[in-house]
Amino acid sequence: MLLALAGRTVRVETASDRALGAIAPAFSHLAGSAPGAVAGAPIRWRIAEEDDAWRPEGYGPNGAYRMSGGGFAVVQGEPAALESYLPGEGITLRAGRRALGAGDFRAHPGSFALAAALSGPGAQVLHAGAIAHDGAAVLLVGVGGVGKSTTALACALGGADFLGDDLVLVEAGRGAAAPRVHCLFATAKLNDDSARALGVGNWRPIGITPKNKTVVAVGDRVAIRRSAPIAAVVLLAPPANGEPRPERIAPAAAMALVMPTALPVACRTGSPADLLGVVADLARRVPAFRLPVTWDLDALRSAVRSVLPRGAEASGSIARPGRLALPDGVS
């Protein structure tokens, strides 16, 4: 199985149909022929299915561990799973059968190891969502539970392209090019109230997370975009009274809110300096807005889309005459 991701090729190797079936929904948008021109050698990703009596050996309690040679490992005890990344050797994922069916695994298979393999001075995996209209992306940032998944799916069900609800790869801009966001996983994690509000309660779940969120595959439900230039950053905030109105915030405030979202740094496997470079580039090139969320999904979709014309003008990611006037409702 080949995955083409952000100019890199990931070659998945497994002899287990169960393991391949466990990761397939999350990567349905990426599977296929690798890109013709890739940066560096393919990333090898080996998956081994273990029985449920297996336990990771050579590690302590659950958590992240640094390895010699610049690699790292993440251990999960119940259900048992081990994912690791070592430069030059690639990604290894070992998981018992129950782990292969677990909600967090099926939502984001190998996310920590992928983040270590793909992140660096020019790119970072962020705890964020993203959607795109007409090829221009809005990066959705916020603390867990604020509504990233609901907002991303609400926009996608309203006609936007889906790029992620919880984890995405953000690439720094180069030259005149704007920063880009790349879709990692074609899945979404939803609370019951969000599923009801979105009208997706009848979608077949592919897993349940420890926080009792339902994991759904979205590849055959909404349009998915693999990559898009970022035209605006929206920092989602708790609900407020009245209609949600985007409020422009300063680059320094945007940096402060985006900085804690980096998965490699959170796991102590990435460089804070690398993260700072990507986030500083994002804040310098792309306008950011604070937006209170709302259960009025039509208003929420409209508010997210309303930042794009000014975002496109500021980032230089889109040029469409007649669409760059500041829309009503954006302060």
RODO-489985 format. One record per residue: y, z, x of N, C-alpha, C in turn; residue in three letters. Coordinates in steps of 0.1 Angstrom, whole numbers, plus 5000, padded with zeros to 4 digits. Example, Ala and Ser with C-alpha at 12.3 -4.5 7.8 and 13.67 -1.06 7.14 Angstrom:
<drendos>
494350785132495550785123496750785132ALA;497850715128498950715137500050795129SER;
</drendos>
This chain:
<drendos>
498850005009500050005000501250005009MET;502149905007503449895015504549935006LEU;505450015011506750055004507850005013LEU;508749925007509949875014511149965010ALA;511650045019512650145016513850145026LEU;515050105021516250115030516050035043ALA;515449925043515249845055514049895063GLY;513349995059512150035066510850005058ARG;509749995065508449975059507650105060THR;507150155049506250265049504850215045VAL;503950235054502550185052501650305048ARG;501250315035500450425029499050385032VAL;498250485038496850465040496050585034GLU;495150545025494350645019493050585014THR;491950655015490650605010490350664996ALA;491350744991491050814978491850744967SER;491150704957491750644945492550744938ASP;492150874938492850974931494250994938ARG;494251004951495451024958496450904956ALA;495850784957496750664954497350664940LEU;496450704930496950714917498050824915GLY;497950924923498851034921500250994926ALA;500350914936501650874941502250744935ILE;501350664929501750534924502950534914ALA;502950624904504050624895505450644902PRO;505450734911506750764918507250644926ALA;506350564931506750454940506550314934PHE;506450304920506150184914507250074916SER;508450124919509650034921509649984935HIS;508950044944508950004959507749934964LEU;506649944956505349884961505449734962ALA;504849674972504849534973505049494987GLY;505449364989505749315003506849385009SER;506749415022507749485030508849375033ALA;510049425035511149335038510949255051PRO;511449135052511249045063511849105076GLY;512949165075513549225087513649375086ALA;512949455094512949595093513549655106VAL;514049785104514549855115513449945121ALA;512949905133511949985139510549955134GLY;509550025139508150005135507950065121ALA;506950015114506650075101506250225103PRO;506650305092506250445092504850455086ILE;503950515094502550535089502450655081ARG;501950645069501750765060500250775056TRP;499650875061498250895058498051005048ARG;497250975037496951075027495451105026ILE;495151235027493751285027493551375015ALA;492651335006492351424995491251524999GLU;491551654996490651765000490151824987GLU;489051894988488551964976489452094974ASP;489252154963490152264959489852394967ASP;488752394974488552514983489252504996ALA;489752385000490452365013491752445013TRP;492052495025493252565028493852515041ARG;495152495042495752455055495452565066PRO;495052525078494752615088495752595100GLU;495952705107496852705118498352735115GLY;498552775102499952805098499952945091TYR;501152995089501253125083501453105068GLY;502253185061502553175047503153045043PRO;503353025030503952905026505352885032ASN;505752765035507052745041507052625050GLY;508252615057508452495066508252545081ALA;507652465089507352505103507752385112TYR;508352425123508652325133507352295141ARG;507252175146506052135154506552085168MET;505752095178506052035191506251885189SER;507051825197507351685197508351645186GLY;509051745181510151715171509651695157GLY;508451735154507951725140508051845133GLY;507551845120507551965112506451955102PHE;506152065095505152075085505652165074ALA;505252135062505552215050504152255044VAL;503952385042502652435037502852485023VAL;501952455014501952505001500552564999GLN;500552684994499252754993498552744980GLY;499252734969498552734956499352644946GLU;498852524943497652464949497852414963PRO;496752404970496852384985497352244988ALA;498352234997498852105002499552125015ALA;499452025024500152025037500751885039LEU;502051885042502651755046503351775059GLU;503251675068503851685081504351555085SER;505351565095505851445101506051465116TYR;505551365123505651375138506151235143LEU;507351235149507851105154506751035163PRO;506650905160505650825168504250825161GLY;503950925153502650925146502850905131GLU;503950945125504150925111503951045103GLY;503651025090503551125080502051145077ILE;501651275075500351305071500451405059THR;499751375048499751455036498251485033LEU;497951615032496651665028496851745016ARG;496051725006496151794993494851804986ALA;494651924980493551944971493751864958GLY;492651854950492751774938493751834928ARG;493851964927494852024918496251994923ARG;496451994936497751964941498151824938ALA;497251734939497551594936497951574921LEU;497551664913497951654899499151744895GLY;499651814905500751914902502051834899ALA;502951894891504151824887505051794898GLY;505351894907506251864918505751764927ASP;504451754930503851654938504051514932PHE;503751504919503751374913505251324911ARG;506151414910507551374909508051324922ALA;507751394933508351354946507351364957HIS;506251274957505251294967505751284981PRO;505451374990505751375004507251375006GLY;508051434997509451424999510051495011SER;509451605016509951665028509651585040PHE;508451535041508151445053508951315053ALA;509051255041509851135040511351165044LEU;511851275040513251305044513351315059ALA;512351385065512451395080512351255087ALA;511451165081511251035087512450945085ALA;513150955074514250865070515650915074LEU;515751045075517151095078517451095093SER;518751095096519251085109520751075110GLY;521251025121522751015122523350925111PRO;522650825106523250735097522850745083GLY;521850835080521350845066520750985064ALA;520951035051520451165048519851165034GLN;518751235032518151255019518951375012VAL;519551345001520351444994519651484981LEU;519951614977519551664964520651624954HIS;520451494949521451434941520751324932ALA;521451284922520951174914521951054916GLY;521650944910522550824911522150724900ALA;523250654895523050544886524050434891ILE;523850314885524750204889525050124877ALA;526250074876526749974866527249854874HIS;526749734870527249614876527149614892ASP;526049684897525849684911526649794918GLY;527449874911528249984918527650114914ALA;527350204924526650324921527650444920ALA;527250534912527850674911526850774915VAL;527150844926526350954931526551084922LEU;525551144917525651254908525251384916LEU;526151474918525851594926526051714918VAL;525251814920525451944913524352034916GLY;524552164913523452264916522252234906VAL;521152294910519952274901520252324887GLY;519852244877519952284863521252254857GLY;522252194865523552164859523452034850VAL;522451944852522351834843522251694850GLY;521851694863521751564870520751474863LYS;519551534860518551444854518951394840SER;519551484832519951444819521051344820THR;521951354829523051254831522551124835THR;521651124846521151004851520350924840ALA;519550994833518750924823519550884811LEU;520550964807521450924796522150794800ALA;522650784812523350664816522350544816CYS;521150574822520150464823519750414809ALA;519550504800519150464786520250394779LEU;521550414784522650344778522950214785GLY;522150164794522350034801522550034816GLY;522750154822522950164836521650144843ALA;521650114856520450114865520250254870ASP;518950294871518550424875518250414890PHE;518850504898518550514912517950654916LEU;517850744907517250874910517850984902GLY;517151094900517651204892517751334900ASP;517151334912517051464919517151444934ASP;516551344940516551314954516851164956LEU;517751134965518151004969518450994984VAL;518350874989518750855003520150795004LEU;521050865011522450815012522650765026VAL;523150645027523350575040524850565043GLU;525250605055526750605058527150455059ALA;528450435056529050305056529150255071GLY;529150125072529250065085530349955084ARG;531349965093532449865093533149865079GLY;533249755073533849745060532949775048ALA;531649795051530649815041530749965036ALA;530649975023530750115017529350185020ALA;529350315019528150395019527250345008PRO;525850355010524950305000523950424996ARG;523450414984522450504979521150424977VAL;520050474981518750414979517850494970HIS;517150434961516250504952514950534960CYS;514550664958513250704965512150714955LEU;512350774943511350804933511650754919PHE;510750684913510950634899510350734889ALA;510850854891510450964882511651054878THR;511451134868512551224864511851354859ALA;512551464861512051594857513051654846LYS;512451684834513351724823512851854816LEU;513851934813513552044804513351994790ASN;512752074781512452034768513752004760ASP;514852074762516052044754516651914759ASP;516551884771517051754776516251634770SER;514851654770514051554765514351524750ALA;514551634743514851614728516251544727ARG;517251584734518551524733518551384737ALA;517751344747517651204751516751124742LEU;515951184734515051114725513751064733GLY;513351134743512251084751511051184751VAL;511051264741510051364739508651304738GLY;508551174734507251114732506751034744ASN;507551044755507150974768505951054773TRP;504950984778503751054783504151124796ARG;503851254797504151324810503151294820PRO;503551294833502551274844502451404852ILE;503051514847502951644853503851744848GLY;503651874851504551984847504852064859ILE;506052094862506452164874506352314872THR;506352394883506252534881507452594873PRO;508552524872509652564864509552514849LYS;508352464846508052414833508852294829ASN;509252214838509952084836508851974834LYS;509051884825508151774823508551664832THR;507551614840507751494849507351374841VAL;508251274841507951144835508151034845VAL;507350924843507650804851508550714843ALA;509650664850510650594843510650444847VAL;509650404855509650264860509550164849GLY;508850194838508650094827509550134815ASP;510450224817511250274806512750234807ARG;513250224820514650194822514650094834VAL;515850034836516049944847516250034860ALA;515449994870515550074883516149974894ILE;517150034901517749954912517350024925ARG;516949944934516450004947517650054956ARG;518749984955519850024964521149974958SER;522250044961523549994956524650064965ALA;525849994967526950064973527550174964PRO;527950284970528450394962529950374960ILE;530350374947531750344943532450474940ALA;531650584936532250714933531250824934ALA;531750944936530851064936531351144924VAL;530451194916530751274905530051414907VAL;530851514908530351654910530251714896LEU;529051724891528751774877529051924877LEU;529751974866530152114865529552164851ALA;529552294849529152344837529952294825PRO;529352304813530152244801531452314799PRO;532352234794533752284790534052244776ALA;534952304769535352274756536052134756ASN;535752064745536451934744535751824751GLY;536351704751535751584756535751594772GLU;534651554778534551564792535451464799PRO;536251504808537251424815537051434830ARG;536851324837536751334851538051374857PRO;537951464867539151514874539051484889GLU;539951404895539851364909539951494918ARG;539151504928539151614937539351564951ILE;539851644960540151614973538951584982ALA;539051504992537851485001537251615006PRO;538051705010537551835016536751905006ALA;537151904993536451974983535151904980ALA;535151774980533951694978532951724990ALA;533351735002532451755013531851895012MET;532651995007532152135006531052134996ALA;531052054985530152054975528851974978LEU;529051864986527951774990527151835001VAL;527751905010527051955023525752035020MET;525752125010524552205008523352125002PRO;523551994999522451924992521451855001THR;521551865014520751785023519351845024ALA;518351775021516951825022516551855036LEU;516751765046516251805060516951925065PRO;518251945063518952065068518452185061VAL;518252175048517752295041516352335046ALA;515552245051514252275056514252305071CYS;515452305077515652325091514952225100ARG;514852105095514251995103515251885107THR;516451895101517451795104518651855111GLY;519551775116520751815123521951835114SER;522551955114523751965106524851865110PRO;524851825123525851725128525551595122ALA;524351555120523951425114524451425099ASP;524151535092524551555078526151545077LEU;526851615086528251615085528851475087LEU;528251395096528751255098528551175085GLY;527451185079527151105066528151155055VAL;528251285053529051335042530551305045VAL;530951325057532351295061532651145058ALA;531751055061531950915058532050895043ASP;531150955036531150945021532450995016LEU;532951105020534151165014535451085018ALA;535351025030536550945035536650815027ARG;535450755024535450615019535350605003ARG;534850714997534550704983535250824975VAL;535950794964536650894957535650984950PRO;536051114948535151204941535851264929ALA;535051304919535551354907534751474902PHE;535351574896534651684890534551644875ARG;533251664869533051624855532251734849LEU;532751804838531951894831530951814822PRO;529651864822528651794814528851834799VAL;528151754791528251784777526951724770THR;526551784759525451734751525851614743TRP;527051574743527451454736527251344746ASP;526051284745525551194756526451064756LEU;526951014745527750894745529050924753ASP;529651044751530851084758530551104773ALA;529351154776528951174790528751044797LEU;528150944790527950814796529350744799ARG;530150754789531550694790532350754802SER;532250894803532950964813532450914827ALA;531150904829530650864842531050724845VAL;530950634835531250494838532750484841ARG;533550564835535050554836535550564850SER;534750634859535250654873535050524881VAL;534250434877533850324885535050224889LEU;535850184880536950094884537750144895PRO;538250264894539050324905538150344917ARG;536950384915535950404926535750274934GLY;535650164926535450034933536650004941ALA;537850024936539049994943539150074956GLU;538850194955538950284967537950254978ALA;536750224974535650214983535550074989SER;536049974982535949834986534549784984GLY;533749854975532349804973532249694963SER;533349674955533249574944534649514943ILE;534649384941535949314938535749234925ALA;536349284915536349224902537749224896ARG;538449114897539849104892539849154877PRO;540849234874541049274860540349394856GLY;539549454866538749574862539149694871ARG;540249694878540649794887541749884882LEU;542149864870543149954864542550094861ALA;543250204863542750334860542450344845LEU;541250384841540950394827541550514821PRO;541650504808542050624800541050734802ASP;541550864802540650974803540351024817GLY;540750944827540550984841541851044846VAL;541751174850543051234855543151234870SER;
</drendos>
